[in-house]
Amino acid sequence: MNAKGLGQVLAPEDLDFTPEVEHSTAAVYERLRDVIPEIEWPVHAPYIAAIRRLKAERKAVILAHNYQAPEIFHGVADLTGDSLALAQEAAQTEAERIVLCGVHFMAETAKLLNPEKTVLIPDPEAGCSLADAITADDVRLLRQRYPGVPVVTYVNTSAAVKAESDLCCTSANALEAVESLGCDRVILLPDEYLGRYVAGQTKVQVILWRGHCEVHERFSAQELRDYRRQYRDLVILAHPECPPDVLAAADFVGSTAGMIRHVGMLRPRRVVMVTECSMSDNVAVEYPDIQFVRPCNLCPHMKRVTLPKILNSLLNDEYVVEVEAGIAERARRAVQRMLDLPKAGR
């Protein structure tokens, strides 16, 4: 199959589950058979085969966040990781096109770091409750209320909000970002729970904003206690976007990348990852000997990205992500300062 040009679609027969498609995707399915039912594979495999061929023709690289579905994360992605890892990879890629399988703020960040490249997001409506929790006007008002206090902005924000900030951070390096400024007070926004977690580990006074992730805020400490009663040897890992009582009930708190590293180092018999549930599926592929207890809080925005939409994105250059030049210049500085943090790559 060859790309049929922009503005085109594939004929139905191009997406049949043929013996050739089955053979070309057999190794992928062998890795995924524990997380994707066999009956579903004939639906996914033709898209995976088509995307893999087409991305080479289009000189494209596919970046996928840890919360993407396994058929995307393991089936077609070239580079995977948390928000920090994707930002770093986006800054280094030599591909002509970047297809960002995640949410819109991630695609904007990729564009900030690659202004000359075409950055695509398969569904432009893939948003984020945290990014929607604050605006550039809000940041300007905070600066008026707290004159001279620097602003550290979580990467889960729009480019316009980043442009009003001194420094960006992710959950992996929020503490380092706050302490790198050498100030007594820092504004950290928009995630209140991440901010409270950081405030508990530093002498810096952290001024917070009441933004929450609609996935992580649904978890409760009671839910974790119920898991412990059911599984006595359970290890609980929680993302710092969770409420404080959830973090207090967990055995480990960290970014998605940190959680993955912890599983690999500890190799527990049973584990629960208190975060978006597709991540457990993706990590389980790497550690088939570990039992993953799966609380299933799905991110509706991440799940807007699908294999058919990725294929359409490659075929038709949809949907192109742009950031207004004046905003991009200032936002890029805040993101680059994050990437320049001494521990940014840990």
C-alpha positions in Angstrom: 0.0 0.0 0.0 1.2 3.5 -0.8 -0.1 6.8 0.5 -2.7 8.0 -2.0 -2.0 11.7 -1.5 -3.4 14.4 0.8 -7.1 14.6 1.0 -7.5 10.9 0.3 -8.7 7.9 2.2 -7.9 4.2 1.9 -10.1 1.8 0.1 -11.8 -0.7 2.4 -9.8 -3.6 1.0 -6.6 -1.7 2.1 -7.7 -2.4 5.7 -8.6 -6.1 5.4 -7.0 -8.6 7.8 -5.1 -10.4 5.1 -2.6 -13.2 5.6 0.1 -10.6 4.8 -1.2 -8.2 7.5 -1.5 -11.1 10.0 2.1 -12.1 9.3 3.5 -8.5 9.4 1.9 -7.8 12.8 2.4 -11.3 14.4 5.3 -10.2 16.5 3.4 -7.2 17.8 0.4 -9.3 18.8 2.6 -11.9 20.5 3.7 -9.1 22.9 0.1 -7.8 23.3 -1.9 -11.1 23.6 -2.3 -10.7 27.4 -3.8 -7.3 27.1 -5.7 -7.4 23.8 -8.2 -10.2 23.2 -7.5 -12.3 20.1 -10.9 -11.5 18.7 -10.0 -7.8 18.6 -6.7 -8.2 16.7 -8.2 -8.4 13.2 -9.6 -4.9 13.8 -6.3 -3.4 15.0 -3.8 -5.2 12.8 -4.6 -3.7 9.4 -4.3 -0.2 10.8 -1.1 -1.0 12.5 0.4 -2.4 9.3 -0.8 0.6 7.3 0.5 3.2 9.8 3.9 1.5 10.0 4.3 1.7 6.3 2.9 5.1 5.9 4.9 6.8 8.6 8.1 5.8 6.8 6.9 7.2 3.5 5.8 10.4 5.2 9.1 10.7 7.2 7.0 10.9 10.3 7.7 9.9 13.9 4.9 8.9 16.3 5.2 9.9 19.9 2.8 8.3 22.4 2.1 9.1 26.0 2.0 6.4 28.6 -1.8 6.7 28.8 -2.4 5.7 25.2 -4.1 2.3 24.4 -1.7 -0.6 24.0 -2.4 -1.0 20.3 -1.0 2.5 19.9 1.7 2.5 22.5 3.2 -0.8 21.5 1.8 -1.1 18.0 2.8 2.0 16.1 4.7 4.4 18.5 8.3 5.2 17.8 8.9 7.0 21.1 6.9 6.7 24.3 6.9 8.1 27.8 5.5 10.7 30.2 5.1 14.4 29.4 8.8 15.1 30.2 10.1 12.3 28.1 7.9 13.3 25.1 9.1 16.9 25.4 12.7 15.8 25.4 12.2 13.4 22.4 10.3 16.1 20.5 13.2 18.4 20.9 15.6 15.9 19.5 13.8 14.2 16.6 15.0 14.7 13.0 11.7 13.6 11.5 9.8 16.0 9.2 6.5 15.2 10.8 5.7 14.6 14.5 2.4 12.8 15.2 1.6 13.4 18.9 -0.6 10.7 20.3 -1.7 12.4 23.5 -3.5 15.6 24.3 -3.4 19.0 22.8 -1.0 20.7 25.3 1.6 17.9 24.5 1.3 18.6 20.8 1.7 22.3 21.4 4.9 21.6 23.5 6.2 19.5 20.6 5.5 22.4 18.2 7.3 24.9 20.6 10.4 22.8 20.5 10.1 22.1 16.7 8.9 25.3 15.1 10.1 24.3 11.6 8.5 20.9 11.7 4.9 19.8 11.0 3.3 18.7 14.3 0.1 16.8 14.0 -2.5 15.7 16.6 -4.9 13.0 15.4 -7.9 14.6 17.2 -7.8 18.3 17.9 -10.5 17.9 20.6 -8.2 15.8 22.8 -7.9 18.3 25.7 -7.1 18.2 29.4 -9.0 19.2 32.5 -5.9 20.7 34.0 -5.1 22.8 30.9 -8.7 24.0 31.0 -8.4 25.0 34.7 -6.4 28.1 34.1 -5.9 30.9 31.5 -3.2 33.3 30.6 -5.4 36.1 32.2 -5.4 34.1 35.4 -1.6 34.0 35.5 -1.4 37.7 34.9 -3.8 38.3 37.8 -1.7 36.1 40.0 1.4 38.1 39.2 -0.4 41.3 40.2 -1.5 39.7 43.5 2.0 38.3 44.2 4.4 40.8 42.6 7.9 39.5 42.1 7.0 35.9 42.9 8.1 33.5 40.1 5.6 31.3 38.4 6.3 27.6 37.8 3.7 26.1 35.4 2.9 22.4 35.1 3.4 21.3 31.5 -0.3 20.3 31.5 -1.2 23.8 30.4 -1.8 25.7 27.1 1.1 27.5 25.3 -0.6 30.8 26.3 -0.3 29.9 30.0 3.3 28.7 29.6 4.1 32.1 27.9 3.2 33.9 31.1 5.4 31.6 33.2 9.0 31.7 34.3 9.6 28.0 34.2 7.7 24.8 33.3 7.8 21.5 35.1 6.3 18.0 35.0 5.4 15.8 37.8 8.8 14.2 37.4 10.8 17.4 38.1 8.3 19.8 39.9 10.3 19.8 43.1 13.6 20.5 41.3 11.9 23.3 39.3 10.5 25.0 42.4 13.8 24.8 44.3 15.9 25.8 41.2 14.6 29.4 41.4 16.2 30.0 44.8 13.2 31.9 46.1 11.3 31.9 49.4 7.9 31.8 47.6 6.9 30.3 44.3 3.6 30.1 42.5 3.0 26.5 41.2 0.0 25.9 39.0 -2.5 24.7 38.0 -2.6 21.2 39.8 -3.5 21.7 43.5 -2.6 18.2 44.5 0.8 18.1 42.8 1.4 21.5 44.4 0.6 20.2 47.9 2.8 17.2 47.3 5.7 19.4 46.3 5.0 21.8 49.2 5.4 18.9 51.6 8.9 18.3 50.5 10.4 21.8 50.4 10.9 24.8 52.6 9.8 27.0 49.8 6.3 28.5 50.3 4.2 27.2 47.4 1.2 29.2 46.3 -1.4 27.0 44.7 -4.2 27.0 42.2 -7.2 24.8 42.4 -6.9 22.8 39.2 -7.5 19.0 39.3 -7.1 16.1 36.9 -10.5 14.6 36.3 -8.9 11.1 36.2 -6.7 11.3 39.3 -9.2 13.2 41.5 -11.6 10.3 41.3 -9.4 8.0 43.3 -9.9 7.7 47.1 -8.0 6.4 50.0 -10.8 4.1 50.9 -10.5 2.5 47.5 -6.8 1.8 48.2 -7.6 0.4 51.7 -10.1 -2.0 50.0 -7.4 -3.2 47.6 -5.1 -3.9 50.5 -7.7 -6.0 52.3 -8.2 -8.0 49.1 -4.5 -8.4 48.3 -2.2 -8.6 51.3 1.0 -8.4 49.3 -0.1 -5.5 47.1 2.3 -2.6 46.3 0.5 0.7 45.6 2.0 3.3 43.3 0.2 6.7 43.0 0.6 9.7 40.7 1.0 13.0 42.5 -2.0 14.4 40.8 -4.1 12.3 43.2 -5.7 13.7 46.3 -3.4 13.9 49.4 -5.2 11.1 51.3 -4.5 8.8 48.3 -0.9 9.7 48.3 -0.6 9.1 52.0 -2.1 5.6 51.5 0.3 4.7 48.7 3.7 2.9 49.0 5.3 5.1 46.3 4.4 8.4 44.7 5.9 9.5 41.4 5.4 10.4 37.8 4.4 7.8 35.3 8.0 7.3 34.3 8.9 7.0 38.0 6.2 4.5 38.6 7.5 2.4 35.7 11.0 2.5 37.0 9.9 1.5 40.5 8.0 -1.5 39.2 11.1 -2.6 37.3 13.4 -2.2 40.3 11.1 -3.7 42.9 9.4 -6.4 40.8 6.5 -6.9 43.2 4.2 -9.9 42.9 1.2 -7.6 42.7 0.9 -3.9 42.0 -1.7 -1.3 41.5 -0.9 1.9 39.6 -3.2 4.6 40.7 -3.4 6.5 37.5 -5.0 6.2 34.0 -5.7 2.5 33.5 -4.2 2.1 30.0 -0.8 2.6 31.6 -1.2 -0.6 33.6 -1.8 -2.5 30.3 1.3 -1.0 28.7 3.5 -1.8 31.7 2.1 -5.2 32.0 3.3 -6.0 28.5 6.9 -5.5 29.8 6.4 -7.5 33.0 4.1 -10.5 32.4 5.2 -12.1 35.6 3.6 -9.3 37.7 -0.1 -9.2 38.5 -1.5 -5.7 37.8 -4.6 -4.9 39.7 -6.4 -2.4 37.5 -8.6 0.3 38.8 -10.0 1.6 35.5 -10.3 5.4 35.5 -10.0 6.2 31.8 -9.0 9.6 30.4 -11.7 10.5 27.9 -9.3 12.9 26.2 -6.5 10.4 25.7 -9.0 7.9 24.3 -10.0 10.3 21.5 -6.8 9.2 19.8 -7.4 6.0 17.9 -5.6 4.0 15.2 -8.0 5.2 12.4 -7.4 8.8 13.4 -3.6 8.3 13.4 -3.8 6.8 9.9 -5.9 9.8 8.8 -3.4 12.2 10.4 -0.6 10.6 8.3 -2.6 10.5 5.1 -4.0 14.0 5.2 -1.7 16.0 7.5 -4.5 16.4 10.0 -4.6 18.1 12.3 -1.8 20.6 12.1 -0.8 22.3 15.4 0.2 25.9 15.3 1.2 28.3 18.1 1.1 32.1 17.5 4.7 33.4 17.1 4.6 35.9 20.0 3.2 33.3 22.4 5.5 30.6 21.1 8.7 32.6 21.7 7.9 33.2 25.4 6.4 29.7 26.0 9.5 28.1 24.5 11.8 29.9 27.0 9.8 28.4 29.9 9.9 24.9 28.4 13.6 25.1 27.6 14.4 26.2 31.1 12.7 23.0 32.3 14.7 20.9 29.9 17.9 22.6 31.1 17.2 21.6 34.8 20.1 19.5 36.0 17.9 16.5 36.9 15.5 16.9 33.9 16.6 13.7 32.3 16.4 11.4 35.3 
